[in-house]
Each structure stands twice: as C-alpha cells, then as structure tokens.
Amino acid sequence: MATYKESVGTAVRDIAGEDGVVTGQLWYDTNANEYKYRQQFVGSAWSAAAPTNTDRGLAGGAGIQTAAIIFGGEKTAPSFTVTGETELYNGSSWTEVNDMNTGRQISAGNAGTQTSALGFGGFDTASSAKTESWNGSSWTEVNDLNTARYYIAGFGADNTAALSAGGIATARVAVVESWNGSSWTEVNDLNADTGQAAGAGIATLGLVFGGENPGTAFFDKTESWNGTSFTEVGDLNNGRHTLAGAGTQPAALAFGGVNPNRTGQTELWNGTSWSEQNDLAVARNTAAPAGTSTAALASTGVDQTPVFTTNVEEWNANVAVGAWATSGSTSTTRSDLASIGIQTSAIAAGGTNPGGFKSLTELSYFITWFSSVDKLVKFETTPFS
C-alpha cells in the first residue's frame, strides 16, 4: 500500500496548532493530539459585473451568464419612456445592437438564448399581445399572444418553443399559452390568477413562482409545469412580486423582488423545496435574468432609491471561498499607516505607535525599506521578520 507521502508528495507533519497550515493539508496537531485536515470551503454568492450601457427596469433577459441579452423595458431618459433597446453581454462587457420593433416594458415575458430569443407581451400605453423573435442580429414581429397582458412569467429554451403564464390583462389572470415557433395556443391555466411572477425552465418543463394575486400582495406559491398542466409544489421562503428567475424546473434560482421593500433575497430550488442563499449586493426588482441556478446574471432593474439602474451582478455557486490566514509580521508595530500593492508585493508606510509618528516604509516579503521623513536611505533584501 502506498504511503501518504508517496500519494500526496509530502509527509504528515507534526504542528502545534494550525500555524502555517494550508488548504488540502493533513497534519498532526500536537496540541490537540489528533490528526486534522483543512478542507477548502465552497460557497455561493453574487459579485459585481460590468454595467449595462443604458439604465432601465422591466427589461426582458435571456441566455447564459457569459452570453446574455437584455431587451426592452423602461428607462430614465427621456422622461421615463419605454424602450426597445437591446444589449448583448459577452461575459465582460455590453454592446448595443438592433432595437426591438416596438419598445415596451417586457418584465419576465422572455425566453431563449443570446442568438435565439423571444420577447412577448408587456406594456407601452396598454397591455400588449406583441411577440418578437430575435435571430442573433435583429428582431422580427411574429404572431401575437391570444390574450394581451404584461408582467407575464415566461420561459423557454429558444425562439421556437416557449410558455407564457399568468400576467395582468385588465386584472391578474391564470391564462397560459404555448409557443411552437409560429403561433400561440392556449393550454391549461395556472391554479391561481397570478401577475408579477417569475419563471424558469423550458416549454415542456418549467416553474412559475412568486408574484401577486387578488388576495395576496406578496405571493409565495410555486407551480410546476410538466408540459400539460401546472401543479402546486413547495412555497418560496419569502413571498414577493416582480422578482426574477433563472435555471430549470429541477434547479432554479429566484432573486430580487418586493416585499414590501425592494430586496436582494435569493433562493435556490432543488426540485422539491427552496433554500435561502446569499442576497444580491444591490436590492432590486424587475431585473432582467439570464443563466442557470449555478451561474446566473441579474441585470438592471429598479433599486432601493428607487431609480432605474445599470448595475449587473453575477451569481456563482459552489466556488472556492477564501479565508484569512496569519502571515509574517512587520518589523515595527504601528497603526494608522498607509498600504498599497498586492498580496505578494505590498508597501506599508508611515503610521504611529507609542513613540510618535513614523516615516518608516516596508516592502513585503522580498524587500524591507527604511526611510527618513522625506528620503529613502536604506534597503535590505529580507522579508518581514
């Protein structure tokens, strides 16, 4: 049998406590008289991404985290007008492309990918039945919904197969329509009249969650679509409306919304139930969604101010999360000092200690600098000691 050293390349060391231990290391703690192993912590969180070119809310969104599209919505200038502006995201920046034919609030009436998307329903001066298909370069008007409405929960794999569920016509409705690439067909309704909900999935297997109905301002209900009918399943932990959704029927993400204030609340669906996750950094509603339950995008929306925003955040699940660890000490104890640089090459300058103000400057790890008030006078090629 191979030894630990032969398998891993290092021997099991005796260490008093945890000083100097790194992730993935097995050691014998002589203080505790036991073997220990340091495992990498894995977590999920939102992080800042490149902002869009236009601030807006109530836009549609589709695609994946590194190849997304947002379209339509309402923007600040001029005078809070609806827009058909469309932008593409490549994982690092946004590019403006051809507009929709009819500018309007889309807000979750969306399905597809960056190269094959569908925008349906919405609101300009009234509820809209318009449907537009995106081919990767331009929008084309296609057949309308049978029932004009806005705040629809939509989902679908591309512009040839999608589902539109619920929304607001003159009142909240349970109407569901299926898109086959050329026309909409009415199918079995939701179990409850629902507007301002979110959706996730494909045309034959999806979810509708959250929203509001005539009796509940902040709906927590979730309904699962099997291609034929909707069934009520596990509720959200936090009911809210105008939230966004990404992912699939067995693995979905719900984020943002209102209850009663704008929120960054994020929940993960595992096919049976929802669990609370780390919140968005910027609380918002009517975000344009894209991606999966493990790699999602929340773009634009209305923030807590409340104003339309260009803010974009990326959701990443099951990524390695770092921790603080003790390193070498500076040569001189002090506070209120300045610091610049990176982890492996940093400068610590000035500061105070009980002896008064200090002009001392130190460069971490490879060079230690000593200075007078206005002139560097000596350096040594030694680390902090």
Buried (B, 14 or more C-beta within 10 A) or exposed (E): EEEEEEEEEEEBEEBEEBEEBEEEBBBBBEEEEEEBEBEEEEEBBBEEBBBBEBBBBBBBBBBBBBBBBBBBBBBBEEEEEBBBBBBBBEEEEBEEBEBBEBBBBBBBBBBBBBBBBBBBBBBBEEBBBBBBBBEEEBBEEBEBBBBBBBBBBBBBBBBBBBBBBBBBBEEBBBBBBBBEEEBBEEBEBBBBBBBBBBBBBBBBBBBBBBBBBEEBBBBBBBBBBEEEBBEEBBBBEBBBBBBBBBBBBBBBBBBBBBBEEBBBBBBBBEEEBBEEBBBBBBBBBBBBBBBBBBBBBBBBBBBBEBEBBBBBBBBBBEEEEEEEEEEEEBBBEBEEBEEEEEEEEEBBBBBEBEEEEBBBBBBBBEBBBBBEEEEEEEBEEEBBE
